[in-house]
Amino acid sequence: MTTTSPVRNVVLVHGGFVDGSGWQSVYDLLVADGYRVSIVQNPTLSLEDDVAVTKRILDLQDGPTVLVGHSYGGAVITEAGTHEKVAALGYIAAFAPDKGESVNTLIADPPPGAPVPPILPPQDGFLFLDREKFAGSFAADVPSGLAAFMADAQVPWGVDALAQAVTEPAWRVKPSWYLVATDDRMIPPPAQRAMSERAGAKVVEVAGSHAIYVSQPQAVADLIKQAAAGE
């Protein structure tokens, strides 16, 4: 779906290790500006399931929608974004896989010197970040108390979600916007720039951690509004 009038619906998709509550400040800003915002609580068990959950929320929208994903949520929106109600895509420090790619393939060959996310060995098919290293890697610019809460409230990330590949990348047929977090220690900024360039996205760079949607909600909301307006 494409539209020439401003889009008023926004659907937000969270990434791995967290849930949709992290979007609250972005939600508040968008709602205050008159947008209708929905939060997807994807279980992060498998890409296929998370795409299905996202599409159910898209089915409920009453018109054109901006579909936004953070981190692993970028893989989800890349697959789900071919939905007829999606008018634009918003990537927030996110993976933007091409056809046949998965999160695993995108992280398999990190740039020299890139920080290594403190992902612990799988437990029963699920991943966690090292609690003691969570703040520094994921949420370095988030207030310490909130970063500690995020570390203790981690959602187990299923290894199947990282392994499943995208089949039809929506960014090939839908316009996209991308916010690069220049201090990200989970997805290296050079990788973010490469994915956004490949997707032909309109790019904004903001100094912030991987949790930039928490630490700088105004910058994130501004990018989403640009996507809604087609700017």
MOKADA-V652685 format. One record per residue. N is the residue number from 1. RES is the residue in three letters. PSI is psi in whole degrees, 0 to 359 (* if undefined). Layout:
N,RES,PSI ; N,RES,PSI
This chain:
1,MET,134 ; 2,THR,156 ; 3,THR,149 ; 4,THR,347 ; 5,SER,154 ; 6,PRO,137 ; 7,VAL,139 ; 8,ARG,352 ; 9,ASN,138 ; 10,VAL,133 ; 11,VAL,126 ; 12,LEU,132 ; 13,VAL,122 ; 14,HIS,170 ; 15,GLY,203 ; 16,GLY,153 ; 17,PHE,353 ; 18,VAL,176 ; 19,ASP,186 ; 20,GLY,348 ; 21,SER,338 ; 22,GLY,343 ; 23,TRP,1 ; 24,GLN,316 ; 25,SER,322 ; 26,VAL,316 ; 27,TYR,311 ; 28,ASP,318 ; 29,LEU,317 ; 30,LEU,318 ; 31,VAL,321 ; 32,ALA,335 ; 33,ASP,10 ; 34,GLY,9 ; 35,TYR,151 ; 36,ARG,115 ; 37,VAL,133 ; 38,SER,143 ; 39,ILE,126 ; 40,VAL,127 ; 41,GLN,76 ; 42,ASN,135 ; 43,PRO,345 ; 44,THR,39 ; 45,LEU,320 ; 46,SER,153 ; 47,LEU,317 ; 48,GLU,315 ; 49,ASP,319 ; 50,ASP,325 ; 51,VAL,318 ; 52,ALA,318 ; 53,VAL,318 ; 54,THR,318 ; 55,LYS,329 ; 56,ARG,322 ; 57,ILE,321 ; 58,LEU,323 ; 59,ASP,331 ; 60,LEU,348 ; 61,GLN,147 ; 62,ASP,10 ; 63,GLY,195 ; 64,PRO,145 ; 65,THR,142 ; 66,VAL,123 ; 67,LEU,121 ; 68,VAL,136 ; 69,GLY,141 ; 70,HIS,135 ; 71,SER,238 ; 72,TYR,333 ; 73,GLY,337 ; 74,GLY,323 ; 75,ALA,321 ; 76,VAL,313 ; 77,ILE,334 ; 78,THR,322 ; 79,GLU,321 ; 80,ALA,341 ; 81,GLY,355 ; 82,THR,354 ; 83,HIS,142 ; 84,GLU,335 ; 85,LYS,353 ; 86,VAL,119 ; 87,ALA,334 ; 88,ALA,158 ; 89,LEU,142 ; 90,GLY,121 ; 91,TYR,124 ; 92,ILE,101 ; 93,ALA,54 ; 94,ALA,159 ; 95,PHE,139 ; 96,ALA,77 ; 97,PRO,154 ; 98,ASP,177 ; 99,LYS,129 ; 100,GLY,354 ; 101,GLU,153 ; 102,SER,174 ; 103,VAL,320 ; 104,ASN,316 ; 105,THR,328 ; 106,LEU,333 ; 107,ILE,3 ; 108,ALA,332 ; 109,ASP,74 ; 110,PRO,152 ; 111,PRO,149 ; 112,PRO,133 ; 113,GLY,359 ; 114,ALA,144 ; 115,PRO,146 ; 116,VAL,118 ; 117,PRO,138 ; 118,PRO,61 ; 119,ILE,126 ; 120,LEU,159 ; 121,PRO,147 ; 122,PRO,143 ; 123,GLN,112 ; 124,ASP,35 ; 125,GLY,12 ; 126,PHE,152 ; 127,LEU,148 ; 128,PHE,157 ; 129,LEU,146 ; 130,ASP,120 ; 131,ARG,319 ; 132,GLU,338 ; 133,LYS,2 ; 134,PHE,309 ; 135,ALA,312 ; 136,GLY,326 ; 137,SER,321 ; 138,PHE,324 ; 139,ALA,49 ; 140,ALA,334 ; 141,ASP,17 ; 142,VAL,141 ; 143,PRO,141 ; 144,SER,321 ; 145,GLY,318 ; 146,LEU,320 ; 147,ALA,321 ; 148,ALA,320 ; 149,PHE,316 ; 150,MET,321 ; 151,ALA,320 ; 152,ASP,346 ; 153,ALA,21 ; 154,GLN,140 ; 155,VAL,127 ; 156,PRO,133 ; 157,TRP,117 ; 158,GLY,135 ; 159,VAL,333 ; 160,ASP,329 ; 161,ALA,327 ; 162,LEU,332 ; 163,ALA,333 ; 164,GLN,139 ; 165,ALA,152 ; 166,VAL,142 ; 167,THR,316 ; 168,GLU,98 ; 169,PRO,123 ; 170,ALA,332 ; 171,TRP,347 ; 172,ARG,341 ; 173,VAL,353 ; 174,LYS,143 ; 175,PRO,145 ; 176,SER,153 ; 177,TRP,147 ; 178,TYR,128 ; 179,LEU,115 ; 180,VAL,124 ; 181,ALA,108 ; 182,THR,347 ; 183,ASP,20 ; 184,ASP,132 ; 185,ARG,14 ; 186,MET,307 ; 187,ILE,111 ; 188,PRO,136 ; 189,PRO,321 ; 190,PRO,325 ; 191,ALA,321 ; 192,GLN,317 ; 193,ARG,320 ; 194,ALA,318 ; 195,MET,320 ; 196,SER,323 ; 197,GLU,317 ; 198,ARG,324 ; 199,ALA,353 ; 200,GLY,28 ; 201,ALA,153 ; 202,LYS,127 ; 203,VAL,137 ; 204,VAL,134 ; 205,GLU,132 ; 206,VAL,134 ; 207,ALA,116 ; 208,GLY,167 ; 209,SER,182 ; 210,HIS,328 ; 211,ALA,39 ; 212,ILE,335 ; 213,TYR,339 ; 214,VAL,316 ; 215,SER,330 ; 216,GLN,66 ; 217,PRO,330 ; 218,GLN,318 ; 219,ALA,321 ; 220,VAL,314 ; 221,ALA,321 ; 222,ASP,318 ; 223,LEU,319 ; 224,ILE,320 ; 225,LYS,326 ; 226,GLN,316 ; 227,ALA,320 ; 228,ALA,326 ; 229,ALA,352 ; 230,GLY,27 ; 231,GLU,*
